[in-house]
Amino acid sequence: MTSMDDKRAEHIELSHSLEGQLLVATPQMTDERFKQKAIFVCKHDSESSMGLIINQPHLEISLDQVMEQLKIDSPRFTLDDPVYVGGPVEPQRGYILHTSDHMMPDSVTVTEDISLSVHIDMITEISRGLGPRMFKIMLGYAGWSAGQLEDELKMNMWFHLNASPATMFATKNELVWDSCFSQLGINAGSLSSQSGTA
């Protein structure tokens, strides 16, 4: 069994970008908006970081409402599929996180298997049954200024692991957090929110 202290030690000094990784909140997370959340990191460099929460369905906006607002008729996906809260920044801004098997001119490849699109044309493609095999439609994003994410990692608020389409798109939202811990051999229920810093 891997100890949490071992994992913390691995993540204090970051000499590489976390783009394409999943950030997973530890019990030390003090921001209520991110408790038990997993965030796919789309950008991470010396100037800023940006990511999308993958396990927070929107409670007030449905996919049906989004389709109606965008005037997209007869979608070929389930209208009770959730729209996700990608994060607290610019909550009116839309993103499509998806597998890389279908790309549009504006699509950005983040990992070999996972890409990001921001244009309505991707949603139209999905509605026609021509889009990517797996996707999540999101509103808003999580953002960090220079050095802010590194500081939170040093405070043991996050750990990170490789993102996979299975975790990103096929794991039930309520199981994502525990699943990420399990992938590292850690039982999330055994961790204390009062643990000291490494």
C-alpha positions in Angstrom: 0.0 0.0 0.0 1.4 3.4 -1.0 1.3 6.0 1.8 -0.1 9.4 1.3 3.2 10.9 2.6 5.1 9.1 -0.1 2.8 10.6 -2.8 3.1 14.1 -1.2 6.8 13.9 -1.4 6.7 13.1 -5.1 4.5 16.1 -5.9 6.1 18.9 -3.9 8.6 19.9 -6.6 7.2 20.1 -10.1 9.8 20.2 -12.8 7.4 19.4 -15.6 3.9 20.5 -16.8 0.8 18.8 -15.4 -1.1 19.2 -18.7 -3.1 16.1 -19.4 -3.0 15.0 -15.7 -5.9 14.7 -13.3 -5.7 16.9 -10.2 -7.5 15.2 -7.3 -8.5 17.1 -4.2 -7.1 15.6 -0.9 -9.0 15.9 2.4 -6.8 18.9 3.1 -8.6 20.9 0.4 -9.9 24.1 2.1 -11.9 25.5 -0.8 -15.5 24.1 -0.7 -15.8 24.5 -4.5 -13.2 21.8 -5.0 -13.8 19.3 -2.2 -13.8 15.8 -3.6 -13.3 17.1 -7.1 -11.1 15.8 -9.9 -9.8 18.4 -12.5 -8.4 17.6 -15.9 -5.5 20.0 -16.5 -5.7 21.5 -19.9 -2.9 24.1 -19.5 0.0 24.4 -17.0 3.0 26.6 -17.5 5.0 29.2 -15.6 2.4 31.9 -16.2 -1.0 30.2 -15.4 -2.9 27.0 -15.2 -6.3 26.0 -16.4 -8.5 22.9 -15.9 -12.0 21.5 -16.0 -13.8 19.7 -13.2 -14.9 16.3 -14.5 -17.2 15.1 -11.7 -19.6 18.0 -11.0 -22.9 17.8 -12.9 -24.7 21.2 -13.2 -27.7 21.3 -11.0 -29.5 24.2 -12.8 -28.8 23.7 -16.5 -29.7 20.7 -18.5 -28.3 19.5 -21.8 -31.8 20.0 -23.2 -31.7 23.7 -22.3 -28.3 24.0 -23.9 -29.5 22.4 -27.1 -32.5 24.7 -27.2 -30.4 27.8 -26.6 -28.0 26.8 -29.3 -30.9 26.0 -31.6 -29.7 22.5 -32.3 -32.6 20.2 -33.2 -33.0 16.4 -32.8 -29.8 15.6 -30.9 -28.7 12.0 -31.1 -27.5 11.8 -27.6 -29.5 11.5 -24.4 -31.0 14.8 -23.2 -30.7 13.7 -19.6 -26.9 13.5 -19.9 -25.6 16.2 -17.6 -23.9 19.5 -18.4 -20.9 19.9 -16.1 -19.7 22.7 -14.0 -16.1 23.0 -15.4 -15.2 25.4 -12.7 -16.1 28.8 -11.1 -14.4 31.1 -13.6 -16.4 32.5 -16.5 -19.4 30.1 -15.9 -21.1 31.2 -19.1 -18.2 30.0 -21.2 -18.6 26.5 -22.8 -16.1 23.7 -23.4 -16.3 20.2 -24.8 -13.9 17.8 -23.3 -13.8 14.7 -25.5 -11.9 11.7 -26.8 -9.5 12.4 -29.7 -11.2 10.1 -32.3 -13.1 13.1 -33.8 -11.5 16.6 -34.2 -12.5 20.0 -35.5 -10.2 22.7 -36.8 -10.2 24.4 -33.4 -9.8 21.2 -31.3 -6.7 21.1 -29.1 -5.0 17.7 -28.4 -4.1 17.7 -24.7 -3.1 14.0 -24.5 -3.0 11.3 -27.2 -6.6 10.2 -26.1 -8.2 13.4 -24.8 -8.8 16.7 -26.5 -10.6 20.0 -25.9 -12.9 22.0 -28.2 -14.7 25.3 -27.7 -16.7 25.8 -30.9 -20.4 25.1 -31.3 -19.7 23.1 -34.4 -18.4 20.2 -32.2 -21.7 20.1 -30.4 -23.5 20.1 -33.7 -21.3 17.2 -34.9 -22.1 15.3 -31.7 -25.8 15.9 -32.1 -25.6 14.4 -35.6 -24.0 11.3 -34.3 -20.7 12.2 -36.0 -18.8 13.4 -33.0 -16.3 11.8 -30.6 -17.1 8.5 -28.9 -17.0 10.0 -25.4 -17.4 13.7 -24.4 -18.5 16.0 -21.6 -20.0 19.5 -22.2 -18.9 22.0 -19.6 -19.5 25.5 -18.5 -16.8 27.5 -16.7 -13.3 26.5 -15.8 -10.8 26.4 -12.9 -7.9 28.7 -13.2 -4.7 29.5 -11.2 -2.3 32.4 -11.5 1.5 31.9 -11.8 2.7 29.7 -8.9 -0.7 29.4 -7.3 -1.2 25.7 -8.2 2.3 24.8 -7.1 1.6 26.5 -3.7 -1.6 24.4 -3.3 0.3 21.3 -4.1 2.9 22.1 -1.5 0.0 22.5 1.0 -1.1 19.0 0.1 -4.4 20.1 -1.3 -4.0 18.1 -4.5 -2.3 15.0 -5.9 -2.1 14.2 -9.5 -2.2 11.1 -11.8 -2.4 10.3 -15.4 -5.8 10.9 -17.0 -7.5 8.1 -18.9 -10.7 8.1 -21.0 -12.1 5.5 -18.7 -11.8 7.7 -15.6 -12.7 10.9 -17.5 -15.8 9.7 -19.3 -16.9 6.2 -18.2 -16.7 6.4 -14.4 -19.8 7.5 -12.6 -19.4 11.0 -11.3 -19.9 10.0 -7.7 -17.2 7.3 -8.0 -14.5 9.4 -9.7 -12.9 10.8 -6.6 -12.5 7.4 -4.8 -11.4 5.8 -8.1 -8.5 8.2 -8.5 -7.3 7.4 -5.0 -7.7 3.7 -5.7 -5.5 3.9 -8.8 -2.7 5.0 -6.5 -3.4 2.3 -4.0 -4.8 4.8 -1.4 -8.0 4.4 0.5 -9.5 7.9 0.6 -11.7 7.0 3.6 -8.6 6.4 5.7 -7.1 9.9 5.2 -7.5 12.6 7.8 -8.1 16.2 6.8 -5.9 17.2 9.7 -2.7 15.6 8.4 0.3 17.8 8.5 2.2 19.1 5.5 5.1 17.1 4.1 
